[in-house]
């Protein structure tokens, strides 16, 4: 490895540039003093919407927060995240309410009833003052099929407790929910192993 000597003038310009960047950043950060509960939406065709949401749940647990989780349409699968969260029974309440995906049940009446039951469970968790975060996993799928009125859901979320964080996941988030949210992430699929013949695998999909 050879020694590299940095031109003093180059170093001085770099230092000046970094100082200006820090000053600009500090000026911006000085205006960011709000705290409080956020409405967060993870949507898009890419993989990782629920995975990212459960990562935030784990982060909240690490800060000593209590969390409520409602899974709207995935059914009672034995997932890795469920096993992890069940290790924190004093901090996490999990409600897996879905009957499975719509193409499994083939029953509109059952799907609507399951969606309503999950929504009522979500509202119950939101009303618990000890809970600081509620994850509504795959609620967007329920809303996409109009199993719940979007106006009712948006109004309820807009009137949540000021200190409560709510995360909603699922493809095809409706415009009304996106408009109401504080943070929206649209996950874009670039490549997916399913298209190369890979099936769902433990530790990756569940």
C-alpha positions in Angstrom: 0.0 0.0 0.0 1.5 3.3 -1.0 1.2 6.6 1.0 -1.1 9.2 -0.5 -0.5 12.8 0.2 -3.6 15.0 0.1 -3.1 18.5 -1.3 -3.6 21.0 1.5 -5.8 23.2 -0.7 -8.0 20.2 -1.6 -8.3 19.3 2.1 -9.2 22.8 3.0 -11.9 23.0 0.3 -13.3 19.6 1.5 -13.3 20.8 5.1 -15.1 24.0 4.1 -17.7 22.0 2.1 -18.4 19.6 5.0 -18.7 22.5 7.4 -21.3 24.1 5.1 -23.2 20.9 4.9 -23.2 20.4 8.6 -24.5 24.0 9.1 -27.3 23.5 6.6 -28.3 20.2 8.2 -28.3 21.7 11.7 -30.4 24.5 10.5 -33.0 22.1 9.0 -32.9 19.8 12.1 -33.5 22.8 14.4 -37.0 23.1 12.8 -37.9 19.5 13.5 -39.2 19.4 17.0 -42.5 17.6 16.7 -43.1 14.2 18.3 -46.1 12.0 18.4 -47.8 9.0 16.9 -47.5 8.5 13.1 -49.7 6.7 10.6 -47.4 4.7 8.5 -48.2 2.8 5.3 -46.1 0.1 3.6 -47.4 -0.7 0.1 -46.2 -1.6 -3.4 -45.6 -4.8 -5.4 -42.1 -5.4 -3.9 -41.4 -7.9 -1.1 -40.7 -6.6 2.4 -43.8 -4.6 3.4 -44.7 -6.8 6.4 -41.0 -7.6 7.1 -40.2 -4.0 7.5 -43.3 -3.4 9.7 -42.3 -6.3 12.0 -38.8 -4.8 12.2 -40.4 -1.6 13.5 -42.4 -3.7 16.0 -39.1 -5.3 17.2 -37.6 -1.8 17.5 -40.5 -0.6 19.6 -40.2 -3.6 21.9 -36.6 -2.9 22.3 -37.6 0.6 23.6 -39.9 -1.0 26.1 -43.1 -0.2 24.2 -46.2 -2.4 24.2 -47.4 -3.4 20.7 -50.6 -4.8 19.2 -50.5 -6.8 16.0 -53.5 -7.7 13.9 -53.0 -9.9 10.8 -56.0 -9.4 8.6 -55.8 -12.0 5.9 -52.9 -14.3 6.4 -54.6 -16.9 8.5 -52.9 -18.7 11.5 -49.6 -19.5 9.8 -46.6 -20.6 11.9 -44.3 -17.6 11.0 -40.9 -16.8 12.3 -41.9 -13.4 13.4 -44.9 -14.8 15.4 -42.6 -17.2 17.2 -40.2 -14.3 18.1 -43.0 -12.0 19.3 -44.6 -14.7 21.4 -41.4 -14.6 23.5 -42.6 -11.1 24.7 -46.1 -11.9 26.1 -46.0 -8.8 28.4 -45.3 -6.5 25.5 -47.0 -7.9 22.5 -50.7 -8.8 21.8 -51.1 -10.7 18.5 -54.5 -11.2 16.9 -54.4 -13.4 13.8 -57.9 -12.9 12.5 -57.9 -13.7 8.8 -59.5 -16.7 7.2 -56.7 -16.9 4.7 -56.6 -15.3 1.3 -59.8 -14.8 -0.6 -58.9 -17.3 -3.2 -58.6 -19.9 -0.5 -62.0 -19.3 1.2 -64.1 -18.6 -1.9 -66.6 -17.1 0.4 -67.3 -13.3 0.3 -69.5 -13.5 3.4 -66.7 -15.2 5.4 -64.1 -12.8 4.2 -66.2 -9.7 5.1 -67.0 -11.1 8.5 -63.3 -11.9 9.1 -62.3 -8.4 8.0 -64.8 -6.8 10.3 -63.7 -9.0 13.3 -60.1 -8.1 12.6 -61.0 -4.4 12.4 -62.9 -4.5 15.7 -59.8 -6.1 17.3 -57.6 -3.4 15.8 -59.8 -0.7 17.2 -59.7 -2.4 20.6 -55.9 -2.4 20.6 -55.9 1.3 19.5 -58.1 2.2 22.4 -55.7 0.6 25.0 -53.7 3.5 26.4 -50.9 1.2 27.4 -50.2 0.2 23.7 -47.8 2.5 21.8 -47.9 0.9 18.4 -50.4 -1.1 16.4 -49.5 -3.0 13.3 -52.5 -3.8 10.9 -50.8 -6.3 8.6 -52.4 -6.6 5.2 -55.2 -4.2 5.9 -54.7 -2.8 2.5 -55.8 -6.1 0.9 -59.0 -5.9 2.9 -59.6 -2.3 1.7 -58.7 -3.1 -1.9 -61.6 -5.6 -2.0 -63.9 -3.2 -0.1 -64.5 -5.6 2.7 -64.4 -2.6 5.0 -65.5 1.0 4.1 -62.4 3.1 3.4 -64.1 6.2 4.8 -64.7 4.5 8.2 -61.1 3.2 8.4 -59.5 6.6 7.4 -61.7 8.5 9.9 -60.8 6.1 12.7 -57.1 6.3 12.0 -57.2 10.1 11.6 -58.8 10.3 15.1 -56.4 7.9 16.8 -54.7 8.8 20.0 -52.0 11.5 19.4 -49.3 9.3 20.9 -50.1 6.1 19.0 -48.1 4.8 16.1 -50.1 2.8 13.5 -48.6 0.8 10.7 -50.7 -0.5 7.8 -49.3 -2.9 5.2 -50.3 -4.5 1.9 -50.4 -3.9 -1.8 -52.5 -1.3 -3.5 -53.0 1.2 -0.7 -56.0 3.4 -1.4 -55.4 7.0 -2.2 -57.5 8.1 0.8 -55.2 6.2 3.1 -52.0 7.5 1.5 -53.3 11.0 1.8 -54.0 10.6 5.5 -50.7 8.9 6.3 -47.6 10.6 7.7 -45.1 8.2 6.2 -45.7 6.1 3.0 -43.2 3.7 1.5 -43.9 2.1 -1.9 -41.8 -1.0 -2.3 -40.8 -1.7 -5.9 -40.1 -5.2 -7.1 -36.9 -5.4 -9.2 -36.5 -9.2 -8.9 -38.2 -12.0 -7.0 -37.1 -15.6 -6.6 -40.7 -16.8 -7.2 -40.3 -16.0 -10.8 -37.2 -18.2 -11.0 -39.1 -21.2 -9.5 -38.3 -20.7 -5.8 -41.1 -21.5 -3.4 -41.7 -19.6 -0.1 -39.0 -20.4 2.4 -38.6 -20.3 6.1 -36.7 -17.2 7.2 -37.4 -15.4 4.0 -41.1 -15.4 3.4 -42.4 -16.6 6.8 
